């Protein structure tokens, strides 16, 4: 399968496509924290042995404590992407409503499973007509937020019909008060969590599903005896328990986002939305702006279906911010 490298993260492909771009490249395409959580392994031999049930349980407990979710409702996995792809095969759904625009793999995997997929900006209005409603909260790429009371009402109506509310909370660490995780295990509710975005470690491959015990058990069985590496479990335990780091990081990301906003506004770039990890902006010709930035060694996210939109992640330091500012200023 050929990856669509314009979707973000494929810096090697960008370097091949734009060989004359100055280096180092600035990758603002993924919406990932540029200041990752760091901890030294407690045991240098952690890569020399298989992950243990005890480590899995400790990571599960640490996540449960961090997001206030029932421990038995949590299924850990090597990233939430895999869970997104497995879910359609564990739920008996014929018709699903999916928020648009949003993370594209949700619609793709349900279509491949043979479902009738309705992409709509108002999926909660269809709770009486579909088997599942799928949203991201906060949403990617526009940062749209859904009120928990509205989600509770939708879950209740769906559950009464044997349906499902699926909430992808990949960016929920930024705004914990919006999370449905504390209600994990409720009928008709599935919550997906990603470790890589907020903690800045996408290569570690750690994610979780929060659902009724029997669904989590089925997914766990399918994932096998060692679904998450020893290193990922140990790092997850430390990160989930480090509430001080989490609080400091939320403040740092907000300050960095404000600096990015200043650069965008000063260059007449209209900010439509986003989160503290990325901004969703309006431009007259997204393809041309994306190409201009790429020629300057700056990689942002563009969307084939949204020709006037770009998503721009946080620069990691003042040097990157200055390069972005200078490159955008040349568009005028």
N, C-alpha and C positions, 0 to 999 in steps of 0.2 A: 504494500500500500504506500503510495506517495503522499507524504505529508504536505499540507498546504502551509508552506513556511511563512506566508504573509500573516498568519494568525498569531505569531509571536513565539519567542523562545528559540528559534532556529538561527542562532547567530552565525553558525558556520555557513549556512546557505546565503545569508546576507553578505558575508565577506566574499563568497565566490561570485555573487551577482554584482557586487560593487567593489571590484579589486582596487580601484584608485581612491577609494574613500580614505580619509586620514584615520590613523589609529592613535590611541586605542578607541575601539568602538564604544558607544554608549547605548546599552540595551535598556530601553524604556518600554519594551513591548509587552511585558508580562504582568504588570501590576503586583509585583512581589516586593516585600520589604527589602530595601537595599542594605539594611544593617541587621544581619541575621543573628539569631540566638546562638551563642557559642558556649560550649562546655567541653572540658577535656574528658575523655573516657576514664572511668574509674578503674578500668582494668584494660591493660594493653592487649590482652588476649581475647577481647570481645569479638573480634572477627574470626577467631579460631574455633568457635563452637556454635552449635545450633541455638536458636533462641529457646528459652525455657517457658513452660507454662507459668511459672512464678513471675517472670519478667512481663509476660503478656498481661497477667492479672494486675500487676502493679501499675503498668501503663494505663490499663483500663480504669483502674481506681483513680489514678491521678487526673485523667481526663474528666471522669465523672465529678470529682471534687471541683475542678476548675470551672466547668460549665453548668454545674448543679444538675446533672442528668443522673437518672437511676443507672447504677453500674451494670446490672444484668441486661439492660437494653442496648448496650454498646457492643458493636462488632468492629474490631480494628482490622485495617486492610492496608495494603501497600499503595496508598493514595486513594482519594475519593473518585478519581476517574474510572478506576476498575469497578467500583460499586455502581456508578452511573450505568455502566455497560451491562452489569449483571442483573440489575433490578427488574427490567422488563420480563425476565425469564422466571421470576419468582412471584409476580403479581398477575392475577387473571384480569387483565384490562383489554378492552376492545377500542375504546375511544378516550383520548387524553387531551387535556387543554394545557398548553405550555405558553408561558409569558413570552412576548416578543417585544423588542429584541432581548436576547439573553444568550447564555453560553450554548453554542450551537450543537454540542454533542447530545444534549437532552432530546431534541427533536429527532436527531439522526438515529439514536439507538431505539427509540420507540417505533419509528417507521420501519426499521430493519426487523423489528419483532412482529411486524404485520399489523400494527395498530393504526387507527385513523387518528391523525395528529392535527389538532386545531391550534394554530399559532395565533395568539391574540394579545393585545395590550391589556385586556381585562379578563384574565382567566378565572378569577373568583366569581364572576357573574355566571359561569357555566357549571357551578357545582351540582346543579340539579340535572345536568344533561350528560355528564361524562363520568368515567370510572376513576379518573385520577386528574388532579391539578398539580402542575409542576411550576415552581417559581424559585428564583434565587433572591435571597434577602440578607444583606443588600444585593441589589442586582448588578450583574456584570453584562454590559459595559456602562450603563448609564447611572448606576448608583441609586436607582429607585428603591424606596423603602416601603415595606408593608407593615401595617399596624398589627400587633399581636392579637388584639381583640377581633380584628377581621379574620385573621388566620384561624383563631379558635372557632369562630362561627362556621367558617368553611370546613374545617376538619370535622366538626360535629355533624354537619349536613351530609358530608361525604361518607363518614363512618356509618351513619344510619342506613345508607344504601349499600354498604359493603365496599365503599370506595376509599380513595387514598389522597391525602394531601402530602406531597413530597416537597420539602423545603431544602434547597441547596444553600448551606450557610458557609460557603467557602471564605467569605469576607466578614463573617459575623463577629470574629474576635475584635474587630474595630469598634463594635457597638453591642456589647454583651446583653444589654437590656432588650434588644430586639429578638433574641434567640428563643426558639421554641424547645430547645434542648431540655429545660427543666420539666417539660411535659412528655419527655420521651417515654415510650411504652404505651401511650394512649392509643385507643383504637383509631385506625385510619391515619396515623401520623408516622411519617418517615423523615428523619432529619439527617442530612449529610454534612460532615465536617471535614475541612482540609487543614493540614498542618503547615503546608509549605508556604502559603501566602503571607500570613501574619508573622510567622516565626522565621520567614526568609530562607527556608531550607527545602525547596522543591525536589532537590535531588535525593533527599533522604527517603522519600516515598512512604508517607504515613497519612492515613485518613481514617475516618470512622463513619459508621452508620448507626443511628439511634432509632430503634423500632421495637415493636412488640417482641417479647422474648423468643417466640417460635420463629419469627422471621430472621432475627439476628442469629439464632442457632443454625438455621438452614444455610445462611450465607457463610457463617463460620465453617460449617462442614464442607461447603464447596471450596472455600479458600485453602483448606488443607491444614496440616499439622503445624506448619511454620509460615504463616501468612506475612509476618513482619520480621525484618531482620533484627538481630540482637542490638546493633548500633542504633537503629531507629527507635526501638523500645526504650533503651536507656536515655537517649536524647529526649524523647517524648516525656518520660517520667520527670526529668529535670525541668523541662520547659513548662509543662502544665502546672507544676508546683511552684514555679517562680512567679508569683503574683506581682511582686514588686517590679520585676523586669517587664511584665506585661503592661503595668500601669505607666511606667516610664516610656515604654515604646509607643503607646497610644499618644502620649503628649508629644513625643519627638516626631511622629508621623504627621500629626496635625500641624506642627510648626513648619515642617518641610513642605507640606501641601500648600500652606499659605504663601510660602516663598515661590513655589511653582505657579500659583495663581497670579502673583504679581508679575512674573515674567510673561505669562500668557496674555494677561490684560494689557500690559504695556505694549505688546505687539499686535493689538487689536484681534486677538483670538477669543472668540466667544465661548465661555464655559457653560455647557448645558447641564452637566451633572458630574457624577463620579463619587469616589470615596476618598479617604485619606491616603489611599495607596495608588490612586490613578485619577486622572481627569478625563472627562468625555467632552469633546469640543466640536464646535461647528466651524467648518472652513468651506470656502467656495468650491474648491476642487481638491478633495482629499487625496486623490491619486497623485496630483502634481506636488502637493505639499509633502506627502510621504516620500516621494522620489527625491525631492530637494533635500529633505533631512537625511535620507539614506546616502546620498552623494557626499554629505558632510560627516558620515560615520555615526549617524544617530538613528536608531531603530525604534519606531513606534508602531502601534497596531492600527491597521486600516481594515475596512469591512467592505467586501464586494457588494453586499446588499444595502449598504448605507454610504452612498458616494459622497456625502457631505460631512462625514464624521471621522474623527480619529480618537484613539485612546492613548494617553500619554502617562507613563509611570513616573515615579519620583526619581529625579537625579540624586546620585549618592553623595555628592559634595558640591562645594562652591564652583569648582572647576567645571564639572559637568553642567551645572546650572548656567554658568557663563557661556559655555559652548552652545547650549540650546538657545539662549537669548540672542547670541550673535547670529546664529543660523536663521532663526525666525526673523530677525531684523532685516535680513537680506531679501525677504519676500516682499517687502513694502515697495 
